[in-house]
Structure formats: structure tokens, C-alpha cells
Amino acid sequence: MGSRVPSTLPIADPAPADGLLPASAADGATTRDLGVYLHVPFCRVRCGYCDFNTYTATELRGARQADYAEQAAMEVRFAAGVLERSGVAARPAATVFFGGGTPTLLPSSDLNSMLSAVRDTIGLAAGAEVTTEANPDSVDARYLAELAAAGFTRVSFGMQSAVPHVLRTLERTHDPERVPQVVRWAKDAGLQVSLDLIYGTPGESLADWSASVDAALECKPDHLSAYALIVEDGTKLARQIRRGDLPGPDDDLQADMYELADDRLQSAGLEWYEVSNWATDAAHRSRHNLGYWLGHDWWGVGPGAHSHVGGVRWWNVKHPAAYAQRVLSGDSPAAGRETLDAATRAFEDVLLRVRIRDGLPTKALGAAGRAAVAGLIADGLVNAKAALHGSVELTRTGRLLADAVVRRLTAT
């Protein structure tokens, strides 16, 4: 998952050129982990469903992929300085995540140099989790071994489906038969392996989805993510559905697909720990993504990347050329930022933490939210036993209706 970078940035306050954070950002910093997200905004082709801030070679206009690693390293060094000057307690990065785009379109030496910038300026905690996303057709055995030698610990492959016609609809370019091969290479290199799947693609049947889940499990991944397809406005897929060229997603079918995946994955020894994520054990959960759900701090590096430190959230300019201009001048690449008030932080805490298996402490809810728990138990959405022990934990039906649960828990 990483820190997904949408193509449209929110509107908020201007960000200062020096990047300095308000004093409130330093409060309680030692109780929070620090993660670093490095956005690599390059793709060979643009998939029709994708709404992330990514660019093909013909869309770069004034920016070069070959220059990007040093520009990202410059922002990492800038980040270290900002945190120090803002009085935020120094903490080595507990996790580092390379997302995109396709980070592995860059040479492994570029990813290594960006990781080295984190190691040399912010620092890496002992046992830090270091992940990169990769397309199955963007790496080989040597490349993965080079990542492992550089300090990467984990790779997340964008498998999406094992069914050719589903991959064609998604405009994914890899051969599904390559997935077991790249998983084997990654494991041989000593890397943990996660596979990403998407369900609910137009024209995908329950049998198609079953075949994809089974194919993923045959690879014996340490971790698996399964996301329902969301049709984002402005994408090619949205236009195809609007014209009637493709059917829109079927909510009931997507629910059936989720339940099928949950059954198969749990039978294979992968336990859910977040609504869309399963792992073989706690040691193989994505610690980086858990940092987002638990409200920890992270600095997002790269065009359009989002950051959050102590209730202050900001996001960078979108285009790689504009980003390069900012970092080369020594200015913050941030396009805007906001300081969250207590009510917003409390709402987001419920929104995110209720999604994880470990649950949301009931004491984190307001009076109306605590009163709503009994009704959620009666409706089969919240685990009664966990609630008696002071934790709001979703049942499987609750996972399917997580947004509705949040609305009831945050109603006033």
C-alpha cells in the first residue's frame, strides 16, 4: 500500500518555504514511530484504473528519471534538517517504503542511494523494515539480490490477478506465469514477499477471482493484500464504464469475493490484521502501513507525496519538474499543509484504527460512540467478547461495512 499518492491534491494552507513545523508537531514525538515513504512516480504505461500521481516517459516534460534519485535524496536531507530545527525528537526510521509508480523501473543502485540517504541522515532503527513495490516484469533475480544486499527486507509485487482477461482489462502488462518465478527469486534473496491482488474488475467472475487467490497462495507469500477495485473519476476505466463499454463494479459480487478470499487465506494460514491485509504471523505484517493506521509519523518524499508529523499534514507539488525545481533551490517541495484540530484527529483515529484486527480502544470514543457499540454488536458488526474487554473489533461482516461502522461510532 505504502502511502498512496492521488493525482488530485487537496486545498489547504500554503506551506512555508523553509518547511518548519509548528511547535505542536513535537508533542509526544518519542511515543510515535517515524516512517519514510519514497514515491517513485514513473511507469512504463498508465493502467486504466490508476489514479495515482504517476508519469510515463512522454509525460515527464522537463524532468528526467536519471536525475530523480539524487533529487529524492536531497529531500531526505532537507527532511532531517526540518525535523531537527522544528524541535521534533530525533528518531531513526522504523520503516522505509518505496512506492509508485514502479520504483523498480529505476536501477537498483538508485533505490540503494535513496535508502543510503535515509540511513545517513535520519538513520535506520535496528531491524528496520525496508520495502519496495515492484511489477513482476520489472525485476530479475540479480536485481532482487542487489536490493537485499543494500538493506531491503521486503518486496511487494503487484500481481493483481492470475487471469489474462482480467489483467487485460486492468491494462497490466506482466505475464501471470512470471509471478511464481519472481517470488522464488525474492525468497532466494532473503526478502519477505507480499502479493497485491485486486478484485471486482469489470468482467471478472467469482471463478476468475478464485483462480487468482489460489494462484497467489501457491506462491506461499508471507503477506497478501486484496483491494476492491474503486473506479476513480477521471480515469480511463471510469470513462469506459460511463460509455457502457464495461460494466460497473457489483457490490454484492465484491462482497462474495472478499469472503472467498478471507476463507481461503485463513485456511492457508494467513490471518487478517487489517480489512484488506493478511499475513502469516505478526512478524510479517506491514509495519509501515500499520504506522499509518496507528497515527504515527511519516515523511513522504517525492512529487505529490503526503507527510504527517504530530498532527501536521502536508503534500508536495505534483509534477516531477516542479518538484525538482523546488528541491534544487533548497526550498520545501510542499504545495500545501494543514494542522489538524483535536476533533479531526479523534475522528481519523477512529476511521483508521477500527480497520485493524487489534481494534480500537473503546475509551477513544466519545459518549455517543460508546453508546453505539451495543447496537453494532446486535447487528453482528462488532465482536461482543472484545467489546467486553474494552476494544472495538470488527467481525467479518463489519469489515465489509467498515465505513458504516465508522459513521455510527463517530455520530454526535
VENFENTA-V493557 format. One record per residue. N is the residue number from 0. RES is the residue in three letters. SS is DSSP state (A for helix, B for strand, O for the rest). OMEGA is omega in degrees with one decimal (none if undefined). D_CENTER is the distance of its C-alpha to the mean C-alpha in Angstrom with 1 decimal. Layout:
((N:RES:SS:OMEGA:D_CENTER) (N:RES:SS:OMEGA:D_CENTER))
//
This chain:
((0:MET:O:-176.0:2.3) (1:GLY:O:172.5:2.6) (2:SER:O:-171.7:4.1) (3:ARG:O:-174.8:5.1) (4:VAL:O:-179.1:8.8) (5:PRO:B:-178.5:11.3) (6:SER:O:-179.9:14.7) (7:THR:O:-179.9:16.6) (8:LEU:O:180.0:16.6) (9:PRO:O:176.8:18.1) (10:ILE:O:-179.6:21.7) (11:ALA:O:-178.8:22.5) (12:ASP:B:173.8:24.7) (13:PRO:O:179.2:25.3) (14:ALA:O:179.8:23.9) (15:PRO:O:-177.4:26.6) (16:ALA:O:-179.7:27.2) (17:ASP:O:176.3:27.4) (18:GLY:O:-174.8:24.0) (19:LEU:O:-176.3:25.7) (20:LEU:O:176.0:24.2) (21:PRO:O:-176.2:26.4) (22:ALA:A:-178.0:28.0) (23:SER:A:-177.8:26.0) (24:ALA:A:-178.1:22.8) (25:ALA:A:-175.9:24.6) (26:ASP:O:175.1:25.5) (27:GLY:O:-174.8:24.3) (28:ALA:A:-177.0:22.1) (29:THR:A:178.0:23.5) (30:THR:A:-176.5:22.1) (31:ARG:O:171.8:18.5) (32:ASP:O:173.0:16.4) (33:LEU:B:173.8:15.3) (34:GLY:B:175.4:12.1) (35:VAL:B:176.0:11.9) (36:TYR:B:178.0:9.3) (37:LEU:B:-177.6:11.3) (38:HIS:B:177.1:10.8) (39:VAL:B:-163.6:13.2) (40:PRO:O:-173.8:14.2) (41:PHE:B:175.3:16.5) (42:CYS:O:174.9:17.1) (43:ARG:O:178.4:20.4) (44:VAL:O:177.9:20.4) (45:ARG:O:177.5:18.6) (46:CYS:O:-172.8:17.6) (47:GLY:O:-178.1:19.3) (48:TYR:O:-166.9:16.5) (49:CYS:O:177.6:13.9) (50:ASP:O:-177.9:13.6) (51:PHE:B:-178.9:11.4) (52:ASN:O:-177.2:13.4) (53:THR:O:-173.5:14.8) (54:TYR:B:170.2:18.4) (55:THR:O:-175.1:20.8) (56:ALA:A:-177.1:23.8) (57:THR:A:-177.2:26.1) (58:GLU:A:-172.2:23.9) (59:LEU:O:172.4:23.7) (60:ARG:O:175.3:27.1) (61:GLY:O:176.8:28.0) (62:ALA:O:-179.5:25.1) (63:ARG:O:177.1:25.0) (64:GLN:A:-176.0:22.4) (65:ALA:A:-178.6:24.8) (66:ASP:A:-165.9:24.7) (67:TYR:A:-175.0:21.0) (68:ALA:A:-179.9:20.6) (69:GLU:A:178.0:23.3) (70:GLN:A:177.8:22.1) (71:ALA:A:177.9:18.7) (72:ALA:A:177.1:20.8) (73:MET:A:177.7:22.9) (74:GLU:A:176.6:20.2) (75:VAL:A:179.1:19.3) (76:ARG:A:176.0:23.0) (77:PHE:A:-179.5:23.2) (78:ALA:A:-179.5:20.4) (79:ALA:A:178.9:22.5) (80:GLY:A:180.0:25.5) (81:VAL:A:-179.1:24.2) (82:LEU:A:179.8:23.0) (83:GLU:A:-177.3:26.5) (84:ARG:A:179.2:28.5) (85:SER:O:177.7:26.7) (86:GLY:O:177.9:27.8) (87:VAL:O:-175.6:24.4) (88:ALA:O:179.8:25.1) (89:ALA:O:176.1:24.3) (90:ARG:O:173.5:21.7) (91:PRO:O:-179.8:20.4) (92:ALA:B:176.3:16.7) (93:ALA:B:-179.7:15.7) (94:THR:B:172.6:12.5) (95:VAL:B:-176.4:11.6) (96:PHE:B:174.5:8.7) (97:PHE:B:-179.7:9.8) (98:GLY:B:-177.1:7.8) (99:GLY:B:16.6:9.7) (100:GLY:O:178.6:12.0) (101:THR:O:-178.4:13.3) (102:PRO:A:-174.3:13.6) (103:THR:A:165.2:16.3) (104:LEU:A:177.2:18.6) (105:LEU:O:174.5:19.6) (106:PRO:O:179.0:22.1) (107:SER:A:178.8:21.1) (108:SER:A:176.9:23.3) (109:ASP:A:177.9:21.1) (110:LEU:A:178.8:18.0) (111:ASN:A:-178.6:20.5) (112:SER:A:176.6:21.9) (113:MET:A:177.7:18.7) (114:LEU:A:178.4:18.1) (115:SER:A:177.7:21.8) (116:ALA:A:176.4:21.5) (117:VAL:A:-177.7:19.1) (118:ARG:A:-172.8:21.4) (119:ASP:A:-174.7:24.5) (120:THR:A:179.3:23.7) (121:ILE:O:-177.2:21.2) (122:GLY:O:175.5:21.8) (123:LEU:B:177.3:19.9) (124:ALA:B:174.5:20.5) (125:ALA:B:-179.2:22.4) (126:GLY:B:-178.9:20.3) (127:ALA:B:175.3:17.1) (128:GLU:B:-179.8:14.1) (129:VAL:B:-172.0:13.4) (130:THR:B:163.8:11.0) (131:THR:B:167.5:11.0) (132:GLU:B:179.6:9.8) (133:ALA:B:167.5:13.2) (134:ASN:O:-178.3:15.2) (135:PRO:A:-178.2:18.1) (136:ASP:A:-177.1:20.6) (137:SER:A:-178.5:19.4) (138:VAL:O:170.2:20.4) (139:ASP:O:-175.3:23.5) (140:ALA:A:-178.9:24.8) (141:ARG:A:-179.0:25.9) (142:TYR:A:-178.9:22.7) (143:LEU:A:177.0:20.8) (144:ALA:A:178.1:23.7) (145:GLU:A:176.1:23.5) (146:LEU:A:-179.3:19.9) (147:ALA:A:179.8:21.0) (148:ALA:A:-179.3:24.0) (149:ALA:A:178.2:22.1) (150:GLY:O:174.3:20.2) (151:PHE:O:-178.6:17.0) (152:THR:O:-166.9:16.6) (153:ARG:B:174.6:13.9) (154:VAL:B:179.9:12.9) (155:SER:B:-176.9:10.6) (156:PHE:B:176.1:12.8) (157:GLY:B:-179.9:12.2) (158:MET:B:178.4:15.3) (159:GLN:B:179.4:14.8) (160:SER:O:172.9:18.5) (161:ALA:O:-173.0:21.7) (162:VAL:O:-173.4:24.0) (163:PRO:A:-175.7:25.2) (164:HIS:A:176.1:26.0) (165:VAL:A:177.2:22.5) (166:LEU:A:178.7:21.0) (167:ARG:A:179.1:23.7) (168:THR:A:178.2:22.7) (169:LEU:A:-177.5:19.1) (170:GLU:O:172.4:20.7) (171:ARG:O:-169.5:19.0) (172:THR:O:-173.1:21.4) (173:HIS:O:173.9:21.2) (174:ASP:O:-177.9:23.9) (175:PRO:A:179.5:22.6) (176:GLU:A:179.2:25.3) (177:ARG:A:-174.4:23.5) (178:VAL:A:179.0:20.6) (179:PRO:A:-179.3:22.9) (180:GLN:A:-177.8:24.2) (181:VAL:A:175.9:21.1) (182:VAL:A:179.1:20.0) (183:ARG:A:178.6:23.5) (184:TRP:A:-179.3:23.4) (185:ALA:A:179.6:20.2) (186:LYS:A:177.5:21.9) (187:ASP:A:179.3:25.1) (188:ALA:O:-179.7:23.5) (189:GLY:O:-179.2:22.4) (190:LEU:O:167.3:18.7) (191:GLN:B:-174.8:16.6) (192:VAL:B:170.1:15.3) (193:SER:B:174.4:12.4) (194:LEU:B:176.6:12.9) (195:ASP:B:175.1:10.8) (196:LEU:B:173.9:13.3) (197:ILE:B:177.3:13.9) (198:TYR:B:-179.8:16.9) (199:GLY:O:176.7:19.3) (200:THR:O:176.5:19.9) (201:PRO:O:179.6:23.3) (202:GLY:O:179.7:26.0) (203:GLU:O:179.0:24.1) (204:SER:O:175.8:26.3) (205:LEU:A:177.5:25.8) (206:ALA:A:175.8:27.5) (207:ASP:A:-178.5:25.2) (208:TRP:A:177.2:22.2) (209:SER:A:179.6:24.2) (210:ALA:A:-180.0:24.9) (211:SER:A:178.7:21.3) (212:VAL:A:-180.0:20.4) (213:ASP:A:179.5:23.6) (214:ALA:A:177.9:22.9) (215:ALA:A:-178.3:19.5) (216:LEU:A:177.4:21.3) (217:GLU:A:178.8:24.1) (218:CYS:O:-179.4:21.9) (219:LYS:O:177.9:21.5) (220:PRO:O:175.0:17.8) (221:ASP:O:-171.9:16.9) (222:HIS:B:177.2:13.7) (223:LEU:B:174.4:12.8) (224:SER:B:177.7:10.2) (225:ALA:B:-175.0:12.1) (226:TYR:B:173.1:11.2) (227:ALA:B:177.5:14.1) (228:LEU:O:174.4:14.8) (229:ILE:O:179.6:14.9) (230:VAL:O:-176.5:17.6) (231:GLU:O:176.5:16.7) (232:ASP:O:176.2:19.9) (233:GLY:O:179.8:21.0) (234:THR:O:176.5:19.6) (235:LYS:A:179.9:22.2) (236:LEU:A:179.1:21.3) (237:ALA:A:179.1:22.1) (238:ARG:A:178.6:25.4) (239:GLN:A:179.5:26.2) (240:ILE:A:-179.3:25.9) (241:ARG:A:178.6:27.8) (242:ARG:A:-176.9:30.6) (243:GLY:O:178.8:30.8) (244:ASP:O:178.9:30.0) (245:LEU:O:176.1:27.3) (246:PRO:O:175.8:27.1) (247:GLY:O:179.2:24.5) (248:PRO:O:178.7:22.2) (249:ASP:O:-175.2:24.2) (250:ASP:A:-179.0:22.8) (251:ASP:A:178.6:25.3) (252:LEU:A:178.2:24.4) (253:GLN:A:177.2:20.7) (254:ALA:A:176.9:21.7) (255:ASP:A:-179.9:23.9) (256:MET:A:178.9:21.3) (257:TYR:A:-178.7:19.0) (258:GLU:A:176.9:22.0) (259:LEU:A:-179.5:23.1) (260:ALA:A:-178.1:19.8) (261:ASP:A:178.2:19.9) (262:ASP:A:-176.5:23.6) (263:ARG:A:-176.3:23.2) (264:LEU:A:179.5:20.4) (265:GLN:A:176.9:22.2) (266:SER:A:-179.4:25.4) (267:ALA:O:176.2:24.0) (268:GLY:O:175.2:23.0) (269:LEU:O:-177.7:19.3) (270:GLU:B:176.7:18.8) (271:TRP:B:174.0:16.2) (272:TYR:B:172.4:14.6) (273:GLU:B:-169.4:12.2) (274:VAL:O:-175.2:13.1) (275:SER:O:-172.5:11.0) (276:ASN:B:-179.7:10.9) (277:TRP:B:178.8:14.1) (278:ALA:B:-178.9:15.4) (279:THR:O:176.9:18.9) (280:ASP:O:-175.9:19.3) (281:ALA:A:-178.3:17.9) (282:ALA:A:-177.6:18.0) (283:HIS:A:171.3:15.5) (284:ARG:O:176.4:12.7) (285:SER:O:-179.7:9.5) (286:ARG:A:178.7:10.9) (287:HIS:A:-179.5:8.3) (288:ASN:A:175.3:6.1) (289:LEU:A:176.5:9.6) (290:GLY:A:176.2:10.4) (291:TYR:A:-174.8:8.5) (292:TRP:A:-179.3:10.3) (293:LEU:O:175.3:13.4) (294:GLY:O:177.3:13.7) (295:HIS:O:-178.0:14.0) (296:ASP:B:170.1:14.2) (297:TRP:B:174.1:12.1) (298:TRP:B:178.8:13.4) (299:GLY:B:-177.6:11.5) (300:VAL:B:172.7:13.8) (301:GLY:O:-178.1:14.8) (302:PRO:O:177.7:15.7) (303:GLY:O:-176.1:14.0) (304:ALA:O:179.3:11.6) (305:HIS:B:178.6:11.3) (306:SER:B:176.1:12.7) (307:HIS:B:176.1:14.0) (308:VAL:B:173.7:17.0) (309:GLY:O:178.0:19.4) (310:GLY:O:173.6:19.0) (311:VAL:B:-176.7:19.0) (312:ARG:B:177.4:16.3) (313:TRP:B:-176.3:16.6) (314:TRP:B:-174.2:15.3) (315:ASN:B:173.2:16.8) (316:VAL:O:-168.3:19.2) (317:LYS:O:-168.8:17.8) (318:HIS:O:180.0:20.2) (319:PRO:A:179.7:20.3) (320:ALA:A:177.7:24.1) (321:ALA:A:178.0:23.8) (322:TYR:A:-179.3:21.3) (323:ALA:A:-179.7:23.7) (324:GLN:A:-179.0:26.6) (325:ARG:A:-173.8:25.1) (326:VAL:A:179.2:24.1) (327:LEU:A:178.4:27.4) (328:SER:A:-179.1:29.4) (329:GLY:O:178.9:27.9) (330:ASP:O:173.9:26.5) (331:SER:O:175.5:23.2) (332:PRO:O:-175.8:21.0) (333:ALA:B:177.4:19.8) (334:ALA:B:-178.5:20.9) (335:GLY:B:178.0:20.9) (336:ARG:B:177.3:20.0) (337:GLU:B:173.7:20.8) (338:THR:B:-173.1:22.0) (339:LEU:O:175.3:21.1) (340:ASP:O:-174.3:24.2) (341:ALA:A:-177.8:24.7) (342:ALA:A:179.8:24.5) (343:THR:A:179.2:21.2) (344:ARG:A:179.1:19.7) (345:ALA:A:178.6:21.3) (346:PHE:A:-178.4:20.0) (347:GLU:A:177.0:16.4) (348:ASP:A:177.3:17.0) (349:VAL:A:-177.6:18.3) (350:LEU:A:-175.1:15.7) (351:LEU:A:-172.2:12.9) (352:ARG:A:179.2:15.1) (353:VAL:O:-178.4:16.9) (354:ARG:O:-174.4:14.0) (355:ILE:B:-175.3:14.3) (356:ARG:O:-178.4:17.3) (357:ASP:O:170.5:18.8) (358:GLY:O:179.7:19.4) (359:LEU:B:177.3:20.3) (360:PRO:B:-179.2:23.6) (361:THR:A:-178.3:26.2) (362:LYS:A:177.8:27.6) (363:ALA:A:-178.1:24.5) (364:LEU:O:170.4:25.7) (365:GLY:O:-177.4:28.5) (366:ALA:A:-179.6:31.8) (367:ALA:A:178.9:31.0) (368:GLY:A:178.7:27.7) (369:ARG:A:179.1:29.6) (370:ALA:A:-178.1:32.3) (371:ALA:A:-173.9:29.9) (372:VAL:A:-178.9:28.8) (373:ALA:A:178.8:32.1) (374:GLY:A:178.1:31.7) (375:LEU:A:174.6:28.2) (376:ILE:A:-179.4:29.7) (377:ALA:A:-179.7:32.6) (378:ASP:O:177.1:30.4) (379:GLY:O:-176.7:28.6) (380:LEU:O:-176.4:25.2) (381:VAL:B:-178.6:25.2) (382:ASN:O:-175.7:26.5) (383:ALA:A:-177.4:30.0) (384:LYS:A:179.1:30.5) (385:ALA:A:-179.2:27.4) (386:ALA:A:178.1:28.5) (387:LEU:A:178.9:31.8) (388:HIS:O:172.5:30.2) (389:GLY:O:-178.7:28.4) (390:SER:B:175.3:24.9) (391:VAL:B:-179.9:23.4) (392:GLU:O:-176.6:21.7) (393:LEU:B:165.2:20.9) (394:THR:O:178.2:23.0) (395:ARG:A:175.8:21.8) (396:THR:A:177.1:23.3) (397:GLY:A:177.0:21.6) (398:ARG:A:179.2:18.2) (399:LEU:A:-176.9:19.3) (400:LEU:O:-174.1:20.5) (401:ALA:A:-178.9:18.0) (402:ASP:A:178.4:18.3) (403:ALA:A:176.8:22.0) (404:VAL:A:-179.9:22.0) (405:VAL:A:-179.9:20.3) (406:ARG:A:-178.9:22.9) (407:ARG:A:-179.4:25.7) (408:LEU:A:-176.9:24.5) (409:THR:A:177.8:24.3) (410:ALA:O:179.1:27.4) (411:THR:O:none:30.2))
//
